[in-house]
Amino acid sequence: MNPKTIFIHIGPQKTGTTTIQVGLKASRKRLKAAGFLVPITGQTAGRSAAQHHLGWELVGSKHFDARQSWAALRKEIDQFNGSSVILSTETLSQLEANQIEIIRNHLVPHDVRIVMYLRRQDGLLQSLWTQRIKNPRMRLPEALEEFIVKKENHAHISAYALILQRWESVFDKENMLVRVLETNQLRGQLFQDFLFTCGVEHSDRYPNPQDANVTPGAQTLELMAYFKSRLFQKLNHQGMTCLFDTIQHVSRANHWKDVPVNLINRSLYARIMAEFDAMNLVIARRCFGRERLFLEEYEEKIIRGVNPEDVCREDVALVLDAYPFHLLNGIRDVMLKKEEDMNPEDLELLKIEIKRILQSPVWKWLSLRQRIRSRLL
């Protein structure tokens, strides 16, 4: 077995991780031909190459699948003839030193490098806050300033120096590849910068994925907050997820010119950055030999918050009209994905039930109402 260079991208969350992971999955074959393995082991379902199972194993998550373990990953790496391996999951950024030590033991005798991106904390905290709104599983958060004051909401992500300290204690400083998520500090687009950091030749020739996990605009988030404030824990997870998907669909279908959320005025920006100045200075000096970590200045923008009470009744009606159709489509999708695993009798009963719904007077009335509304708007 030839020792390989293994690049472990640890995030953290809200620093472009999904965009990188989508890019890795899309370019997996091309990277393999270039000598870089993007392992299947540890990967979760979906359009990205995120190996979240690797982090879930170490923290004892109920979501962990034993077939996606570090031991299984080691076998896949050993069978690869190329020179390098790329892993990516933001779940690793929250590990303690003893858990990171387990990773090192799994990967001996390979040469391990840790890749981490840093985002200016004002944008990071606002993005974490909006994530609480758009995630159907999470409770509606308090106001942004209250959210920031409660460090338990974000310290595991925003305190970059502490994350780096834990990983350095196991893999040493010279193996830490720290990048700053600012346009003037990246080599091209984010995914291309990541590939360059991992030593991929001609990284600028790889297709750059569309930004993923983008924060919705204020109007869309207000609708999500409106429904979450009224229906959270009244609908199950599948119902809430379908409802939020419906809101996104309505937003796109009606071509909303959604103004971005922005609650960071100059005063709040100064307070946030003052909280992290000392830690950021340590990173700037240790990793870049300079006095400033983030080089972009604060930019004045229109202040636009999220107030659920400001939603338009017409927008609420549009979502409620579209919701039953999305719910039924969701049932159909599940049925198609699991058709091979279903009992033939249960499958037939489900098909009959869907047919009954589509032929019912109520469904026909809903369909007619939606068609009339779409013509009037």
C-alpha positions as CSV (number, residue, x, y, z in Angstrom):
1,M,0.0,0.0,0.0
2,N,1.4,3.4,-1.1
3,P,0.9,6.2,1.4
4,K,-1.4,8.9,0.0
5,T,-2.0,12.5,0.8
6,I,-5.5,12.9,2.3
7,F,-7.1,16.3,2.3
8,I,-9.9,16.6,5.0
9,H,-12.1,19.6,4.4
10,I,-13.8,20.4,7.8
11,G,-15.9,23.4,6.9
12,P,-17.1,24.8,9.1
13,Q,-20.8,25.3,8.5
14,K,-21.9,28.3,6.4
15,T,-18.6,28.7,4.7
16,G,-19.5,27.4,1.2
17,T,-19.3,23.7,2.2
18,T,-22.3,22.6,0.2
19,T,-21.0,24.4,-3.0
20,I,-17.6,22.5,-2.6
21,Q,-19.3,19.2,-2.0
22,V,-21.7,19.6,-5.0
23,G,-18.6,20.4,-7.1
24,L,-16.7,17.3,-5.8
25,K,-19.6,15.0,-6.7
26,A,-20.0,16.5,-10.2
27,S,-16.3,16.2,-10.9
28,R,-15.7,12.9,-9.2
29,K,-14.8,11.0,-12.3
30,R,-12.5,13.7,-13.7
31,L,-10.7,14.0,-10.3
32,K,-10.2,10.2,-10.1
33,A,-8.6,10.3,-13.6
34,A,-6.3,13.0,-12.2
35,G,-5.3,10.9,-9.3
36,F,-7.7,12.2,-6.7
37,L,-10.2,9.9,-5.0
38,V,-13.5,11.4,-3.7
39,P,-14.7,8.4,-1.7
40,I,-18.3,7.1,-1.9
41,T,-17.9,5.7,1.7
42,G,-19.4,8.0,4.3
43,Q,-21.4,9.9,1.7
44,T,-25.1,10.8,2.4
45,A,-27.9,10.7,-0.1
46,G,-28.3,13.8,-2.3
47,R,-26.5,15.8,-4.9
48,S,-23.3,16.5,-2.9
49,A,-20.3,14.4,-1.9
50,A,-20.6,15.3,1.8
51,Q,-19.3,12.4,3.9
52,H,-21.4,13.3,7.0
53,H,-21.5,9.7,8.2
54,L,-17.8,9.9,9.1
55,G,-18.6,12.7,11.5
56,W,-21.7,11.1,12.8
57,E,-19.8,7.9,13.7
58,L,-17.5,9.8,16.0
59,V,-20.2,11.7,17.8
60,G,-22.5,8.7,18.1
61,S,-25.3,10.2,16.0
62,K,-28.5,8.2,15.4
63,H,-28.1,9.0,11.7
64,F,-24.9,7.0,11.4
65,D,-25.0,4.0,9.0
66,A,-22.4,1.4,10.1
67,R,-21.7,0.5,6.5
68,Q,-20.3,4.1,6.0
69,S,-17.7,3.9,8.7
70,W,-14.0,5.0,8.9
71,A,-13.0,1.3,8.7
72,A,-14.9,1.0,5.4
73,L,-13.4,4.2,4.1
74,R,-9.9,2.8,4.9
75,K,-10.6,-0.1,2.6
76,E,-11.8,2.1,-0.2
77,I,-8.7,4.3,0.1
78,D,-6.4,1.2,0.2
79,Q,-7.9,-0.1,-3.1
80,F,-7.3,3.2,-4.9
81,N,-4.1,3.5,-7.0
82,G,-3.9,7.2,-7.2
83,S,-1.9,9.6,-5.0
84,S,-4.5,11.7,-3.2
85,V,-7.9,11.6,-1.4
86,I,-10.4,14.4,-0.7
87,L,-12.9,14.2,2.1
88,S,-15.4,16.8,3.0
89,T,-17.9,17.2,5.9
90,E,-18.5,20.2,8.1
91,T,-19.5,17.8,10.9
92,L,-15.8,17.3,11.7
93,S,-15.2,20.9,12.7
94,Q,-17.1,20.4,16.0
95,L,-15.0,17.4,17.1
96,E,-12.9,17.4,20.3
97,A,-9.2,16.5,20.2
98,N,-9.7,12.9,21.4
99,Q,-12.2,12.3,18.5
100,I,-9.7,13.9,16.0
101,E,-7.1,11.5,17.4
102,I,-9.3,8.6,16.3
103,I,-9.2,9.9,12.7
104,R,-5.5,10.1,12.8
105,N,-5.3,6.5,13.9
106,H,-7.6,5.4,11.1
107,L,-5.5,7.1,8.5
108,V,-2.0,6.0,9.5
109,P,0.5,6.0,7.6
110,H,-1.1,8.5,5.2
111,D,-0.1,12.1,5.0
112,V,-3.1,14.1,6.2
113,R,-3.8,17.8,5.5
114,I,-6.7,19.8,7.0
115,V,-8.5,22.4,4.8
116,M,-10.6,25.0,6.6
117,Y,-12.4,28.1,5.2
118,L,-13.0,31.2,7.4
119,R,-15.9,33.6,6.8
120,R,-16.1,37.0,8.4
121,Q,-18.2,36.5,11.5
122,D,-20.9,39.1,10.9
123,G,-22.0,37.4,7.7
124,L,-21.5,34.0,9.3
125,L,-23.8,34.8,12.3
126,Q,-26.6,36.2,10.1
127,S,-26.4,33.2,7.8
128,L,-26.6,30.8,10.8
129,W,-29.7,32.8,12.0
130,T,-31.5,32.6,8.7
131,Q,-30.7,28.9,8.6
132,R,-32.7,28.5,11.7
133,I,-35.7,30.0,9.9
134,K,-35.4,28.0,6.6
135,N,-34.7,24.7,8.3
136,P,-38.1,23.0,8.8
137,R,-36.7,20.9,11.7
138,M,-35.5,23.9,13.8
139,R,-37.5,26.2,16.0
140,L,-38.0,29.8,15.0
141,P,-35.0,31.7,16.4
142,E,-35.1,34.8,18.6
143,A,-34.2,38.2,17.2
144,L,-30.7,38.3,15.6
145,E,-29.1,40.4,18.3
146,E,-30.4,38.0,21.0
147,F,-29.2,35.1,18.9
148,I,-25.7,36.6,18.7
149,V,-25.5,37.3,22.5
150,K,-26.2,33.6,23.3
151,K,-22.9,32.1,22.4
152,E,-24.2,28.5,22.6
153,N,-26.0,29.3,19.3
154,H,-22.8,29.7,17.4
155,A,-19.5,29.4,19.4
156,H,-18.9,25.9,18.1
157,I,-18.7,27.4,14.6
158,S,-17.7,31.1,14.9
159,A,-14.7,30.6,17.3
160,Y,-12.3,29.6,14.5
161,A,-9.2,29.8,16.6
162,L,-10.5,27.1,19.0
163,I,-11.4,24.8,16.1
164,L,-7.9,25.2,14.6
165,Q,-6.3,24.7,18.0
166,R,-8.0,21.3,18.4
167,W,-7.0,20.1,14.9
168,E,-3.4,21.5,15.2
169,S,-2.9,19.6,18.5
170,V,-3.3,16.3,16.5
171,F,-2.1,17.1,13.0
172,D,0.4,19.9,13.6
173,K,0.3,23.5,12.3
174,E,2.2,22.8,9.0
175,N,-0.7,20.5,7.9
176,M,-3.4,23.1,8.4
177,L,-4.4,24.7,5.1
178,V,-6.4,27.8,6.1
179,R,-8.3,29.9,3.5
180,V,-10.3,33.1,3.9
181,L,-13.7,33.3,2.2
182,E,-13.3,36.7,0.5
183,T,-13.3,37.3,-3.2
184,N,-9.9,39.0,-3.2
185,Q,-8.3,36.2,-1.2
186,L,-9.6,33.3,-3.3
187,R,-7.9,31.9,-6.5
188,G,-10.9,32.2,-8.8
189,Q,-14.2,30.9,-7.6
190,L,-14.6,29.0,-4.3
191,F,-14.6,25.4,-5.8
192,Q,-11.6,26.2,-8.0
193,D,-9.8,27.7,-5.0
194,F,-10.5,24.5,-3.0
195,L,-9.1,22.3,-5.7
196,F,-6.0,24.5,-6.0
197,T,-5.5,24.2,-2.3
198,C,-5.7,20.4,-2.6
199,G,-3.0,20.4,-5.3
200,V,-5.2,19.7,-8.2
201,E,-3.5,20.8,-11.5
202,H,-5.4,23.1,-13.8
203,S,-8.0,23.7,-11.1
204,D,-9.3,26.7,-13.1
205,R,-10.5,24.3,-15.8
206,Y,-13.0,22.5,-13.6
207,P,-16.6,23.5,-13.9
208,N,-17.6,25.8,-11.0
209,P,-20.9,24.6,-9.4
210,Q,-23.7,27.0,-8.8
211,D,-23.8,28.3,-5.3
212,A,-25.6,25.8,-3.2
213,N,-27.7,26.2,0.0
214,V,-28.2,29.9,-0.8
215,T,-30.2,31.9,1.8
216,P,-33.6,32.8,0.5
217,G,-34.6,36.5,0.2
218,A,-36.5,38.4,2.9
219,Q,-40.0,37.8,1.4
220,T,-39.5,34.1,1.2
221,L,-38.0,33.9,4.7
222,E,-40.9,35.9,6.1
223,L,-43.4,33.3,4.7
224,M,-41.3,30.5,6.2
225,A,-41.3,32.3,9.6
226,Y,-45.0,33.0,9.3
227,F,-45.9,29.3,8.8
228,K,-43.3,28.1,11.3
229,S,-44.7,30.3,14.0
230,R,-48.1,28.8,13.5
231,L,-47.5,25.2,12.5
232,F,-44.2,24.1,14.0
233,Q,-44.7,20.8,15.9
234,K,-48.3,20.7,14.5
235,L,-47.1,19.3,11.2
236,N,-44.6,16.4,11.2
237,H,-41.1,16.7,9.6
238,Q,-42.2,15.6,6.2
239,G,-45.2,18.0,6.2
240,M,-43.0,20.9,7.2
241,T,-40.4,20.1,4.6
242,C,-43.0,19.8,1.9
243,L,-44.5,23.2,3.0
244,F,-41.1,24.9,2.9
245,D,-40.4,23.4,-0.6
246,T,-43.8,24.8,-1.6
247,I,-42.8,28.3,-0.4
248,Q,-39.6,28.1,-2.5
249,H,-41.6,26.9,-5.5
250,V,-44.1,29.7,-5.2
251,S,-41.3,32.2,-4.9
252,R,-39.7,31.0,-8.1
253,A,-43.0,30.6,-10.0
254,N,-44.1,34.2,-9.2
255,H,-40.6,35.7,-10.0
256,W,-40.3,37.4,-6.7
257,K,-37.5,39.9,-6.8
258,D,-36.5,38.9,-3.3
259,V,-34.5,41.5,-1.5
260,P,-31.7,39.9,0.5
261,V,-32.0,39.9,4.3
262,N,-29.6,42.3,6.0
263,L,-29.8,43.1,9.6
264,I,-26.1,44.1,10.1
265,N,-25.8,47.8,10.4
266,R,-22.4,49.4,11.1
267,S,-22.9,49.5,14.9
268,L,-23.8,45.8,15.1
269,Y,-21.0,44.9,12.7
270,A,-18.5,46.7,15.0
271,R,-19.9,44.9,18.1
272,I,-19.7,41.5,16.4
273,M,-16.2,41.9,15.1
274,A,-14.9,43.3,18.4
275,E,-16.0,40.1,20.0
276,F,-13.8,38.1,17.7
277,D,-10.9,40.5,17.1
278,A,-8.5,38.8,19.5
279,M,-9.0,35.3,18.0
280,N,-8.9,36.6,14.5
281,L,-5.6,38.4,15.2
282,V,-4.1,35.1,16.4
283,I,-5.1,33.3,13.2
284,A,-3.9,36.2,11.0
285,R,-0.4,36.2,12.6
286,R,0.0,32.4,12.8
287,C,-1.4,31.5,9.4
288,F,-0.7,34.5,7.3
289,G,2.0,36.6,9.1
290,R,-0.1,39.7,9.1
291,E,-2.3,41.8,11.4
292,R,-5.7,41.4,9.7
293,L,-7.5,38.2,8.9
294,F,-10.3,39.7,6.9
295,L,-9.3,42.4,4.4
296,E,-12.7,43.4,3.0
297,E,-14.3,46.5,4.7
298,Y,-17.8,46.8,6.0
299,E,-20.2,47.6,3.1
300,E,-23.3,49.8,3.7
301,K,-26.4,47.9,2.5
302,I,-30.1,48.4,2.8
303,I,-31.4,47.1,6.1
304,R,-34.1,44.5,5.5
305,G,-35.3,42.3,8.3
306,V,-37.7,39.3,8.6
307,N,-41.1,40.1,10.2
308,P,-43.6,37.3,9.9
309,E,-46.5,39.7,10.6
310,D,-45.7,41.7,7.4
311,V,-46.5,38.8,5.1
312,C,-49.1,39.5,2.4
313,R,-52.4,37.4,2.7
314,E,-52.2,36.8,-1.1
315,D,-48.8,35.2,-0.7
316,V,-50.2,32.9,2.1
317,A,-53.1,31.9,-0.2
318,L,-50.7,31.1,-3.0
319,V,-48.7,28.7,-0.7
320,L,-51.9,27.1,0.6
321,D,-53.2,26.5,-2.9
322,A,-49.9,24.9,-4.1
323,Y,-49.3,22.8,-0.9
324,P,-51.6,19.9,-1.6
325,F,-50.1,19.3,-5.0
326,H,-46.5,19.3,-3.6
327,L,-47.6,16.9,-0.9
328,L,-49.0,14.5,-3.3
329,N,-46.0,14.8,-5.6
330,G,-43.8,14.0,-2.5
331,I,-45.8,10.8,-1.9
332,R,-45.4,9.8,-5.5
333,D,-41.6,10.4,-5.3
334,V,-41.3,8.3,-2.2
335,M,-43.4,5.6,-3.9
336,L,-41.2,5.5,-7.0
337,K,-38.0,5.5,-5.0
338,K,-39.2,2.6,-2.8
339,E,-41.3,0.7,-5.3
340,E,-38.8,-2.2,-5.5
341,D,-38.8,-2.6,-1.7
342,M,-42.6,-2.3,-1.1
343,N,-44.9,-5.2,-0.7
344,P,-46.9,-5.6,-4.0
345,E,-50.2,-5.4,-2.2
346,D,-49.2,-2.2,-0.3
347,L,-47.9,-0.7,-3.5
348,E,-51.2,-1.4,-5.3
349,L,-53.2,0.0,-2.4
350,L,-51.1,3.2,-2.5
351,K,-51.6,3.6,-6.3
352,I,-55.4,3.1,-5.9
353,E,-55.5,5.8,-3.1
354,I,-53.5,8.3,-5.2
355,K,-55.9,7.7,-8.1
356,R,-58.9,8.1,-5.7
357,I,-57.5,11.5,-4.5
358,L,-56.9,12.7,-8.1
359,Q,-60.5,11.8,-9.1
360,S,-62.2,13.2,-6.0
361,P,-64.4,16.4,-6.3
362,V,-62.3,18.1,-3.7
363,W,-59.1,17.6,-5.8
364,K,-60.8,18.7,-9.0
365,W,-62.0,21.8,-7.2
366,L,-58.5,22.6,-5.9
367,S,-57.1,22.1,-9.4
368,L,-59.7,24.4,-10.9
369,R,-59.1,27.0,-8.2
370,Q,-55.4,27.0,-8.7
371,R,-55.8,27.4,-12.5
372,I,-58.2,30.3,-12.1
373,R,-55.9,32.0,-9.6
374,S,-52.8,31.6,-11.8
375,R,-54.6,33.3,-14.7
376,L,-55.8,36.2,-12.6
377,L,-52.4,36.9,-11.0
